[in-house]
Amino acid sequence: MPDRPGADRLDRFVANPRRALWLLAMPILIGMSIQTLYMIVDMFFVGRVSPEALTALAFNMPLVFLAMGVTFGLGTGITAVIAQAIGARDRIRADRAAEHAVLIGAAVAAATMGSALIFGIRLLHALGVPAELVPQAWDYFRILACGYPFMVLAVFFRSILSGEGNVKTPVMIQGAATLLNIALDPLFIFTFGMGVAGAALATIVSQAIAALAFVYLLFIAKLSYVRFNLRNFRYDPAITRSICVIGLPASLSFLVMSMGGGIFNRILVEHTPDAVAALQIGSRLDHVVILPQVAVASGLVTLVGMFYGARRGDLLRSIVHYAMLRTILLSMAIAAAFYVLAPGLVAFFTDSPGIRNLGVDYLRVVVFAYPFIGISILTGRTLQGLGRGSPELWLSLLRVILISAPLAWAVTFWLRWPVQWVWYSSLVATVISANVALLWLTAGLRSAINTIGGAAPPGDLPAAELPVEATAEAAEPA
């Protein structure tokens, strides 16, 4: 087997960027589709336990979103740094970035689990969980918290492979783990009578298996471009700083969105607890449109990082414009379908008429935000690929803290308008932040291209130093 498989990807990506985008995005989309299927099935089973169990699960989501958001944010920083190193043909920096990713992952895993177990109950109370639902909410959260280390490390290992352009392997692992999760859900929830806690245990078991599979592939089988020499590891603050400069703002943006989710739950429970459950159902359905947006954006991080490292400003501009247009068109098509099918989609999750009506109202407002959500997601990921993590944070602050949360609070507590106006506040915030994002993206691309030059002739790109990958992927035509 060649020493370092996968090193020819950069040359193939440069030769056909549009094809490369879909080669990167489609496996991610498949994996995320399976993950979304799990979320839908998970909610289906929990909803069959009781409406109270579904609401208890809904109150947990901001905390889970926060913990994993921090992880995914730093993971994006890892992907961007490794992609830039590969684009610049810097093997040593790619290896060191991967080694530092393992160190950061271990620290994040320990901090996340410890914080969740120590402060979990207080956080649930702070989110406004009704006293009668706290036991069920805590049953779910404390079990899930014990599995955070597996979830965090799995995300970081996946980010390392994504940085080198290998998205198929992590998608296969995560897809298999998700299918296992789906199979374990009814076993733990109903057969073992664990209720909502069983859903958390199923997640832990499946994510532990995924993390162990990554450990085998990266450290034992060594089936990656990067290599780990942890025995001779030397800490490099510059690499940590590069990862954190890109990743930490993204992590903080997840913190902002998690806070927003908690605020919205607190606002909605003033109307009715059914509104919290309706938001949870609608949010899960939102993933159907968000997942292709994130899949394209994730592929874009790798391509933008590699093209920026290779100083190909011409490819930067064209691939971003191409990805943005396709994402907007796809989002509009899904939004139209959801508007028509909203009653049937929501009815799949619950038999409660109150939750169903509120869920339909939510979908038929929020679908108009879908194209604008795509604009913001692609803007944030593009700028991360260029090494700029802060715009995503500022856009999240604008959308959640400065517009949607205050507006929703005002229409609920001051104006006493119906709950539907909470959905409208989210729509208004999304549209405004997307327009700001477009201005930021235009300025960021212009600055990057001016820095590295608008184009580089093919002769300026050195031939790949590494052997061609001995896999079926390498045999694909460029």
N, C-alpha and C positions, 0 to 999 in steps of 0.2 A: 504494500500500500504506500502511496506517496507520503512524504514526510508531513506535508501540511496541505491537506485538501481544501479546495474552495477558494484558492487565491486568484483564480482566473475570473472571478465574478466581476471585478472592477472593469476589466476590458470589455466584457460582454454588456455590462450596464452602459458603458460609454457608447458602445456601438449602436445600441437600440434602447434609449431611455424609456420610451413609452412601454415597450414590451417588458422592460425590467420592472417598471412600476407595478404592472399586473402580476408578474412573476412573484414579486414580494407581497403584494396586497392580497391576492387570492388565497394563498394558504392561511394568512392571518384571518381573512374573512371567514373561511371554513371553520377555523378553530374558534373564532368568536361566535359564529353561528351555533356551534355545539354548546358553547358556554351560555349563550342566551337561551338555548333550548333547556339547559339545566336550570337556569333561573326561573323560566316559565314553569317547568315541571315541578320545581321545588315549591314555588308559590301555589301551584295547583294542589299538591299534597297537603301543604300547611293549611290552605284554605278549607280543605275537607275536614281538618281537625275541628276548627271552630272559627267564627269571625274574630273572636278575641285573639286566637293564636296568630291569625293573619295580621292583626293590628300590632301585636307584640313584635312580630318579625319586622314590620314596617318601621317601628321606632328604633330598631337596631341598625337599620341601613345607614344612617349618617355616620355612626361610629365605625362600621365596617368599611364604608366608603373612605373615611378619613385614613384609617390604617393602611388600606391598600393603595390609596391615592398617594400617600407619601412614598410608598414603595415604587409605584409605577412612575412617579415623577423622577426619582433618582435613576430608575431603570432607563428612562429616556436619555438622561445625561450620559449613562454608560454607553448606550447604543451610539449616540452622536460622537463621543470621543473616540471610540473604537473605529467607527466609520471614517472619521477624519484622518486617523492614523493610517488606515489601509489606503485611503485615497492618496495620501502623501507617500506611500510605500515605506512607512516607518514600522517595521515589524516589532522592534523593541518596545516602542510606545504602546502598540496594541496589546502586547503581552502584559506589560505593566498595568495598563488600564484594567484588564481582566482580573489580574491579581488583586488590585485595589478594590474592584467591585465585590470580590468575595469578602474582603475585610469589612467594607461598608455594609454589606448585606448582613453579616453576623451581628454587627452593632445595632442595626435597625431592627433586626428580628428580636434581639434581647430587650431593647427599649420598648418596642411595641407590645410584646407579651407582658412585660412587667407593668407597664402603665395601664393596660387593659384590666389586669387582674386586681390591681390596687385601687384604681379609681372608677372601675366599671359601674358599680351601683350608683355612685354619686353622679356620674355622667348621665345615666338613664333618668334619674330624678330631674337633673338639670334640663333634659330634653322635654320634660313635661309628661313622662309616662304616667298614666293613671295608676294609683296605688294597687288596684286589683290586677293590673297587668305586669307589674314589676317582676313577680316570680317567674313568669313565662319568659319575659324579655331577658332576665338575667340568666336563666337556664341556657338560652341560646348563646348569649354573648360570652359567658365564662368558658364554655366548651370550645367555642370558636377561637377564643383568645389563646388557648393552649396550643392550637395548631398554627398560630401566626408564623413561627419560625419556618415551617415548611412552606407556607404560602409565600413569604418574603423571599426566601432563597430560590424558590422556583421561578419567581419573576426576574430576579437578578441573573440567573443562569440563562433564562430566555433572552434577556436583553443583551448579554454577551454574544450569543449566537446571532441575534438580529443585527448587531453591529457589523458582523462580517458578512452579512447578506444571506445567512442561512436561516430562513424562516420555516422551512418545511419540517425540520426535526423538532423544534419546540412545539409547533402546532400539532404534530402527531402525538407527542407526549401529553400535552394539555388536553387534546381531544379525547384520548383514551382515558385520562383521569376523570374528565367530565362525564363520559358515558358510565364509568364505574360509579360516580357520584349519583347519577340518575338511578342506577340499579339499586344502590344501597338505601336511597331515600325511603321507599315504602317498607323496606325491611326494618329499618331502625324506627321509623315514625309509627308504623302500625303493628307490625309483627311483634317487635319488642316493646311496644307501648310507650315509647319515649316522647312522643309528641314533637313539639318544636325543637327540643334538645336533640332529637334524632337527626333532624336536618343538619344541625351543626356538626354532629359526629360524622355523618356521611361525608361532609366537606373535608374534615380533617384527615380522614383515612385516605381519601383520593388524592389530596394534595401532598401528603407524606410520600405516597408511592411515586408521584410525579417528581418530587424533589430528589428522591433516591435514584430515579432513572437518569436525571440530569447529572448527578454525581458520577454515576457509572460511565456515561458517555464522555464527560469532560475530563475526568481525573483517572479513570482506569482504561477505558478503550481509547481515549485521546482522539476522538473523531471530530476535532475542530481545528480551525486555522490557528487560533491563539493557543499558547502553551502556558501551563502553570508550573512555576518553580517556587513553590511556597517555602521550601526549606531555606532557600537563599533570598527570601523576600526582603527587600529594603523599602521602607516607607518613603514615598515621594510626595511631599505636600503639594507640589505643582499639579500632579495628576488628580489628587483628591480635590483640589481647588477647581480644576477644569470640570470635573464631573458635577461638583456641587453648584458651580456657577450656572450650569445648564439645567441641572436636575432639581435643585432646591426650590427655585421659584415655581417650577411645575408642581412640586410637592405642596408648597404653600397654597397654590391655586386649588388643589384638592381640599386642603384644609378650609379654604374659604367656601368652597362648594358644599363641604360637609356641614359647616356652620350654617350655610343657607338652608340645607335640608333640615337641620334641627330647628331653625327658626320657622320654616314653613310648617313643620309638624306642630310646633307650638301654636302657630296661628290657626291652623286648620282644626285643631282639637277644640278651639273655642267655638267653632261652628258645630262640629259633630265629629266623634271619633271615626265615623264612616268616611269622612273626607280624607283622613290619614291613610286608610286602607285604599281608597280610590286613587290617591296620589301614588301609592306604592305600585298598584297594578298598572297605572298609566306610565310610570317611570320604567317598568320592566318592558312594556310595549315600545317605549321610546328607543330602547336598545336595538330594536330591529332596524331603525333608520340610522342610529348612531354608529352601529357596528361597521357598516361599510365605510362610513366617514372615517372612523378611527383606523380601519384597515388600510385605506388609501394613505391616510396621514402617517401611519407607522412606516409604510414602505417609503414614503417621502422623506422621513427623517434619515433613513439609510442612504438614499440617493443624494439628497442635498448635502449630507455630511461628506460623502465620497467625492462628489463633484466639486465641492468647496475645497476639500483637501487637494484635489487634482487641479485646482485653479481653472475650472471650466465654467466660466460665467455664462456662456451661451447656453449650456445645458441647464443651468440653474433656472434661468428665466423661462425657458420653454416647458420644462417638466412641471413647474409650479402652475403655470397658466393652464396646461393640459389637465392636471389633476383637479384644479379648482372648478373648471367648467363641468367636467364629468360628474363631480360630486354634487354640484348644485342641481343638475338635471336629474340625477338618480334620486336625490332627496325630494324633489318636487313630485316625482312619480309615486314614491312610497307615501307621501303626505296625502295625495289624492285618494289612494286606495284605503288608507286608514280612516279618512273622513267618512267614506261610504260604509266601511265595514265595522265602524266603531262599536255598535251595539252587540254584535256577535262576538267580537274580540274580548270585550270586557266580560260578557256573560260566561265565557269559558272559565273564568277564575273564581266566580262567586255566585251564590244563589241569593244573596241579599239584594233586594230591590233598591235600597238606599245607596249602597256602594256602587251598584251597576249604573244608576242614573248619574251619580257624581263622576264616575269614571268616563262615561260617554261625553259628558260636558267637558271634562279635562282634555280628552283626545281631540275633540272638534275645535278647540281653541289652539292647543299647542302644536298641532300639525303645521300651522302657518309659520312656525318658528324653525322648522326642520332645515330649510336651505340656509338660513342664517347661522344655525348651529354648525353646519358643515364649514362655512366660511371661517368661523372663529377657530374651530379645531385645526383646520389645515394651516391657518396663519400661525398659530402657536407652535405646531410641529415643524413648520418650515424654518421659523426663526430659531428653534432649538437646534436644528441641523446646522445652522450657521453659527452656533455657539452663543446664542442670545436667549437666555431662559426667562428673563424678567417680563417680556410683553405678555406672556400667558397669565402671569400672576396679576398684572395690572388690569388686564381685560376681565379676569374673574372678579376682581374687586369692584370694578365698574358695574358689571352685570348683576352681581349678587348683593354686595354690601351697599352700594350707592344707589341702586335703582330698584331691583325687584323686591328685596326684603323690606325696605322702608315703604315702598308703594303698597305692598300686600298688607303691611301692618296698618297703614293709614286707612285703606278701604275696609279693613276688618274692625279695628278698634275705635276709629274716629268717625268714619262715615257710616259704619254699620251696613255696608252693602253686602249682597249675597256672596257666597263662596266662589262663584264663577269669576268674580273680579280678582281673586288671587291668581287664577290662571292667566288673566289678561295682564297682570303685572309682570309675570314671567315672560310673556310674549313681547311686551314693550321693551323690557330690558335686553332681551336677546337681539332684537332688531338694532337697537342703538349700539350695543357692543360690537356687533358684526360690522357695522359701518366704520367704527373706529379701527377695528382689526384690519380692514382693507387698506386704510390709510397707512397703518403701521407696516403692513406687509410690503406695500409699494416702496416706502422709504427704506426698509431693511434690505430688500433685494437690490435697490439702486446702490446703497452703500457697499454691499458685499461685492457686487460686480465691479464697482469702481476700484475696490481694493485689490481684487485678484485679476482684473482684466476681463473684458467681455467675452473673449474666446481664446482658445489655445489650439493651434493646428495639431493634427494627429501626431506629427513627429515630435512634439514636445512632451508627449506622454511616453515614458520609458516602457519597454516591454516588461511583462510580468516576470518578477524574479522567481516566482514560486511555481511548482509543477501543476499541471492541469488536474482537476479533481477527478478521481477515478470512481465516479458515480454516474448514475443515469442522468443526473442533472447536467453534468458537464458535456454529455453527448447531445444535448439539445442544440438545434441550430441557433446561431446568434441572430 
